[in-house]
Structure formats: C-alpha cells, structure tokens
C-alpha cells in the first residue's frame, strides 16, 4: 500500500519548491533593494504578481468577478499589503535578510492568532497560551532586545520586520473574513491589483521606469519576489490547502525560515547568530503548538 499517491507526491514536491522560493524572497528582496527604493520596487512587484496570478486563474478557470461583500475587506487588506511590502523591502534593505526571513514568517501566525481571538471572539486555551508565550520569548531573542535601544531597533532593520509581521497578520485576518465569499486566488488577484494602484500614490513617477535600465541580476531577483514568491508560491499554497487541507499546507511553512537563513548565508554571506537559531526554533515551535490539534 502506497503511503503517498502520485498526485499527492507531485503536490508535496511543488509545495517544498514553493516554500524554498518564499525563503529565497528574503535575500532576493535585499538584492533588489540595492537598486531602488521600496516605493518603486513594490509597484513593479504588485503588477508582476497580479499578472502571474491572473494567468493561473485563467488556467484553472477561476472567475474574476469581485463580490461587493468582499470589496471592503480587499481594500483594507491592500492598504495593509502596501505597509507590509514597504517594511519587508526597507527591512531587508538595511537589515539582515536571514533575520527578517525568521522574524516575519514565525511571528506573523502568532500575531494573527492574537488578532483573531479578538475579531472572531475565540476562546484561548492553555496549550495556545503556552504557545503564544513561547513565541513572544522567541521574538525577544530574535531581535536581541537586551542590547537594543530605540535607535538600534531602527538602524538594525528589526523594527521594519516587526511592522511587516503585524501588517501581514492584518492582511491574513481580512483574507479569513472573505474566505467564505470569494476564491483565495480571486481575493489575491484583486488584492494585488488594488495595492498596485494605491502604491502609485507613494512612488515617484519619474523613477518608476528607471528600473528598466537595471541589469539582469535585478530582474532575476525581482521575478523571484514577484512571479516566484507571490504568483507561483501563493498559488501552490492555495492548491495544497484545497487538496490536502490547511493543517498540512501550513506545516510546510516551517521550511521558510530554514530556507531564508540558508540562502541568505549562501547568497549574501550573512553570519548566523545563535539568537537567530534559538529564537527561530522557539518561534517555529510556538506556531506548531498553536496549530496542533488537541
């Protein structure tokens, strides 16, 4: 008897690859940040991501129609998405990509859980309380709070990673509120389309097209953080969720911090601090504990 059928095996392989790309988006974000400002880069990221998701929607014959009941959630989520992308790009631009690749993917689920307790009136149990406490401890170790003042928190880029985790958590909550009304890819498509138009407000128009003169390195890494991480990675994640359930799809996300650290060390020669390993391990364990069934 086969433990994994061929169809599921293909999904597992694609999901592992998608998580590796999500991890790669952190060092790639730092590399593209050397070429232009976050305000300009995120405009290009949004439009490339929108086009990629649109292709997948056409492939899977998913309706592009947007429901009025979801429009408000999409608008607010797109504003938070702009905040997330600015902090993600600014944080990697001045801080360590490996640290961002651990802080954001591990703290976001914990922050999301805390928000949903309030928004959806959920009751917290002892297991989850222990997990949250472990996650907070992991976050404290990750940002090395014992040696950081306000100026250091900003100059190290850690404040941007924390803000990115918070803003992404809010995006996740708005997505959850619309999950019954709209297909996840439909939600993502309009989310990035609106984010594209809203982000134009903050981008210097005269600098938008200067990126066309950038070299192949810039474009390879821009494609990784847009077409790869958002278009391909997000689509595969949603397909896995629909086929195998949210519990199994979420478990793959534990690969993101590992791949982010490994690829940052390889591509950027970043040093791996003990606090990143210990804090990341605590945070990942916290996410596992919160998501584990009783």
C-alpha positions as CSV (number, residue, x, y, z in Angstrom):
1,X,0.0,0.0,0.0
2,X,1.4,3.4,-1.0
3,X,1.6,6.0,1.7
4,X,1.6,8.8,-0.8
5,X,-0.1,8.6,-4.2
6,X,1.5,10.1,-7.2
7,X,-0.8,13.1,-7.4
8,X,-0.1,14.0,-3.7
9,X,3.6,13.4,-4.3
10,X,3.6,16.0,-7.1
11,X,1.9,18.5,-4.8
12,X,4.4,17.8,-2.0
13,X,7.3,18.4,-4.3
14,X,5.7,21.6,-5.7
15,X,5.0,22.8,-2.2
16,X,8.5,22.2,-1.0
17,X,9.8,24.2,-4.0
18,X,7.2,27.0,-3.3
19,X,8.5,27.3,0.3
20,X,12.1,27.4,-0.9
21,X,11.1,30.3,-3.2
22,X,9.3,32.0,-0.3
23,X,12.5,31.7,1.7
24,X,14.6,32.9,-1.3
25,X,12.4,36.1,-1.4
26,X,14.3,37.4,1.6
27,X,17.8,37.5,0.3
28,X,16.3,38.5,-3.1
29,X,14.5,41.4,-1.5
30,X,17.8,42.7,-0.1
31,X,19.4,42.4,-3.5
32,X,16.7,44.3,-5.4
33,X,16.8,46.9,-2.6
34,X,20.3,47.9,-3.7
35,X,18.9,49.2,-7.0
36,X,15.9,51.3,-6.0
37,X,13.6,52.5,-3.2
38,X,10.9,50.3,-1.7
39,X,8.2,52.6,-3.0
40,X,9.4,51.9,-6.6
41,X,10.1,48.2,-6.2
42,X,6.8,47.3,-4.7
43,X,4.9,48.9,-7.6
44,X,6.7,46.5,-10.0
45,X,6.2,43.6,-7.6
46,X,2.5,44.2,-7.4
47,X,1.9,44.4,-11.2
48,X,4.1,41.3,-11.9
49,X,2.4,39.3,-9.2
50,X,-1.1,40.4,-10.5
51,X,-0.3,39.2,-14.0
52,X,1.0,35.9,-12.8
53,X,-2.0,35.2,-10.6
54,X,-4.2,36.2,-13.5
55,X,-2.6,33.5,-15.7
56,X,-3.2,30.9,-13.0
57,X,-6.8,32.0,-12.7
58,X,-7.3,31.6,-16.5
59,X,-5.5,28.2,-16.3
60,X,-7.8,26.9,-13.6
61,X,-10.9,28.7,-14.9
62,X,-11.4,30.8,-11.8
63,X,-13.9,33.7,-12.1
64,X,-12.5,37.2,-12.0
65,X,-15.8,38.6,-10.6
66,X,-15.4,40.6,-7.4
67,X,-18.2,40.5,-4.9
68,X,-19.4,43.7,-3.1
69,X,-19.4,41.8,0.2
70,X,-15.6,41.3,-0.2
71,X,-14.7,44.6,-1.6
72,X,-14.3,46.4,1.8
73,X,-12.0,43.7,3.1
74,X,-9.9,43.7,-0.1
75,X,-9.5,47.5,0.1
76,X,-8.3,47.5,3.7
77,X,-6.1,44.4,3.1
78,X,-4.5,46.1,0.1
79,X,-3.6,49.1,2.2
80,X,-2.0,46.8,4.8
81,X,-0.3,44.9,2.0
82,X,1.4,48.1,0.9
83,X,2.6,48.6,4.5
84,X,3.9,45.0,4.6
85,X,5.8,45.3,1.3
86,X,7.4,48.6,2.3
87,X,8.6,47.2,5.7
88,X,9.7,44.0,4.0
89,X,11.8,45.8,1.4
90,X,13.0,48.5,3.8
91,X,13.9,45.9,6.5
92,X,15.9,43.8,4.0
93,X,17.5,46.9,2.5
94,X,19.2,48.0,5.8
95,X,19.0,44.8,7.9
96,X,19.8,41.1,7.7
97,X,17.6,39.2,5.2
98,X,18.1,36.0,7.2
99,X,16.7,37.6,10.4
100,X,13.7,39.0,8.5
101,X,13.1,35.6,7.0
102,X,12.8,34.2,10.5
103,X,11.0,37.0,12.3
104,X,8.2,37.6,9.9
105,X,7.1,34.0,8.9
106,X,7.2,32.9,12.6
107,X,5.8,35.9,14.4
108,X,3.0,36.6,11.8
109,X,1.0,33.4,12.6
110,X,1.2,34.2,16.4
111,X,0.1,37.8,15.9
112,X,-2.7,36.7,13.5
113,X,-3.9,34.2,16.2
114,X,-4.0,37.0,18.8
115,X,-6.0,39.3,16.4
116,X,-8.4,36.5,15.5
117,X,-9.1,35.8,19.2
118,X,-10.5,39.4,19.4
119,X,-12.1,39.7,16.0
120,X,-13.8,36.3,15.9
121,X,-14.4,36.0,19.7
122,X,-12.3,32.8,20.0
123,X,-11.5,31.4,23.4
124,X,-7.8,30.8,24.2
125,X,-6.9,27.5,25.9
126,X,-3.8,26.6,28.0
127,X,-2.0,25.0,25.0
128,X,-2.3,28.1,22.9
129,X,-1.4,30.4,25.8
130,X,1.8,28.4,26.3
131,X,2.5,28.6,22.5
132,X,1.9,32.4,22.5
133,X,4.3,32.8,25.4
134,X,6.9,30.7,23.7
135,X,6.5,32.8,20.5
136,X,6.9,36.0,22.4
137,X,10.1,34.7,24.1
138,X,11.4,33.6,20.6
139,X,10.7,37.1,19.3
140,X,12.5,38.7,22.2
141,X,15.6,36.6,21.5
142,X,15.4,37.1,17.7
143,X,15.6,40.9,18.0
144,X,18.2,40.6,20.8
145,X,16.1,43.0,22.9
146,X,18.7,43.1,25.7
147,X,21.2,45.0,23.6
148,X,18.8,47.2,21.6
149,X,17.7,50.8,22.2
150,X,15.2,52.7,20.0
151,X,17.8,53.9,17.6
152,X,19.4,50.5,17.3
153,X,16.0,48.9,16.7
154,X,15.5,51.2,13.7
155,X,19.1,51.1,12.3
156,X,19.2,47.3,12.5
157,X,16.1,47.0,10.4
158,X,14.3,44.9,13.1
159,X,11.6,47.4,13.6
160,X,10.6,47.1,10.0
161,X,10.5,43.3,10.3
162,X,8.2,43.6,13.3
163,X,5.9,46.0,11.5
164,X,5.9,43.7,8.5
165,X,4.8,40.8,10.7
166,X,2.0,42.9,12.1
167,X,0.8,44.3,8.8
168,X,0.9,40.8,7.2
169,X,-1.2,39.5,10.1
170,X,-3.9,42.1,9.4
171,X,-3.9,41.1,5.7
172,X,-4.4,37.5,6.8
173,X,-7.4,38.4,9.0
174,X,-9.1,40.3,6.2
175,X,-8.4,37.3,3.9
176,X,-10.0,35.0,6.5
177,X,-13.1,37.2,6.8
178,X,-13.6,36.9,3.0
179,X,-12.8,33.2,2.7
180,X,-16.5,32.2,2.5
181,X,-17.4,34.7,-0.2
182,X,-14.5,34.5,-2.7
183,X,-11.9,32.1,-4.1
184,X,-8.5,32.6,-2.5
185,X,-6.8,33.3,-5.9
186,X,-9.6,35.8,-6.8
187,X,-9.0,37.5,-3.5
188,X,-5.2,37.6,-4.1
189,X,-5.6,38.9,-7.6
190,X,-7.7,41.9,-6.6
191,X,-5.7,42.4,-3.5
192,X,-2.5,42.9,-5.6
193,X,-4.3,44.9,-8.3
194,X,-5.6,47.4,-5.8
195,X,-2.3,47.5,-4.0
196,X,-0.7,48.3,-7.3
197,X,-2.9,51.4,-7.9
198,X,-2.7,52.6,-4.3
199,X,1.1,52.2,-4.3
200,X,1.4,54.5,-7.3
201,X,0.5,57.3,-4.9
202,X,3.7,56.8,-2.9
203,X,6.1,56.1,-5.9
204,X,8.0,58.9,-7.6
205,X,6.7,58.7,-11.2
206,X,9.9,59.9,-12.7
207,X,11.8,57.0,-11.1
208,X,9.3,54.2,-11.9
209,X,10.8,53.4,-15.3
210,X,14.4,53.8,-14.4
211,X,14.4,50.2,-13.3
212,X,14.2,49.2,-17.0
213,X,17.9,50.2,-17.2
214,X,18.9,47.8,-14.4
215,X,21.0,44.7,-15.1
216,X,19.9,41.0,-15.3
217,X,20.7,40.4,-11.6
218,X,18.0,42.9,-10.6
219,X,15.4,41.4,-12.9
220,X,16.1,37.8,-11.8
221,X,15.6,38.7,-8.2
222,X,12.6,40.9,-8.9
223,X,11.0,37.9,-10.7
224,X,11.8,35.7,-7.7
225,X,10.0,38.0,-5.2
226,X,7.0,38.7,-7.5
227,X,6.4,35.9,-10.1
228,X,8.1,33.2,-7.9
229,X,7.1,34.0,-4.3
230,X,3.7,35.6,-4.9
231,X,2.5,34.2,-8.2
232,X,3.8,30.6,-8.1
233,X,4.2,30.2,-4.3
234,X,0.9,31.6,-3.3
235,X,-1.0,29.6,-6.0
236,X,0.7,26.3,-5.0
237,X,-0.1,27.1,-1.3
238,X,-3.8,27.6,-2.0
239,X,-4.0,24.5,-4.2
240,X,-2.3,22.4,-1.5
241,X,-4.8,23.8,1.1
242,X,-7.7,22.9,-1.1
243,X,-6.4,19.4,-1.9
244,X,-4.8,18.4,1.4
245,X,-6.3,20.8,4.0
246,X,-5.0,23.8,5.8
247,X,-3.3,21.7,8.5
248,X,-0.9,20.0,6.1
249,X,-0.4,23.1,3.9
250,X,0.5,25.2,7.0
251,X,3.0,22.7,8.1
252,X,5.1,23.3,5.0
253,X,5.6,26.9,6.1
254,X,8.1,25.7,8.7
255,X,10.6,25.4,5.8
256,X,10.5,29.1,5.1
257,X,12.8,30.3,7.9
258,X,15.2,27.5,7.2
259,X,15.5,28.2,3.5
260,X,15.6,32.0,4.2
261,X,18.6,31.5,6.6
262,X,20.4,29.1,4.3
263,X,20.0,31.1,1.1
264,X,21.0,34.4,2.9
265,X,24.2,32.7,4.1
266,X,24.9,31.4,0.6
267,X,23.9,34.5,-1.5
268,X,24.7,37.3,0.9
269,X,27.4,35.7,3.2
270,X,25.4,36.7,6.2
271,X,26.6,35.4,9.6
272,X,24.3,33.1,11.5
273,X,23.9,34.3,15.1
274,X,23.0,32.0,18.0
275,X,20.0,34.2,18.8
276,X,18.6,33.6,15.3
277,X,18.8,29.9,15.7
278,X,17.4,29.8,19.3
279,X,14.7,32.4,18.8
280,X,13.7,31.0,15.4
281,X,13.4,27.5,16.9
282,X,11.2,28.8,19.8
283,X,9.0,30.8,17.4
284,X,8.6,27.8,15.0
285,X,7.8,25.6,17.9
286,X,5.2,28.1,19.1
287,X,3.5,28.1,15.6
288,X,3.5,24.3,15.6
289,X,2.0,24.2,19.1
290,X,-0.8,26.7,18.3
291,X,-1.7,24.9,15.1
292,X,-1.6,21.4,16.6
293,X,-4.9,19.7,17.3
294,X,-5.7,18.9,20.9
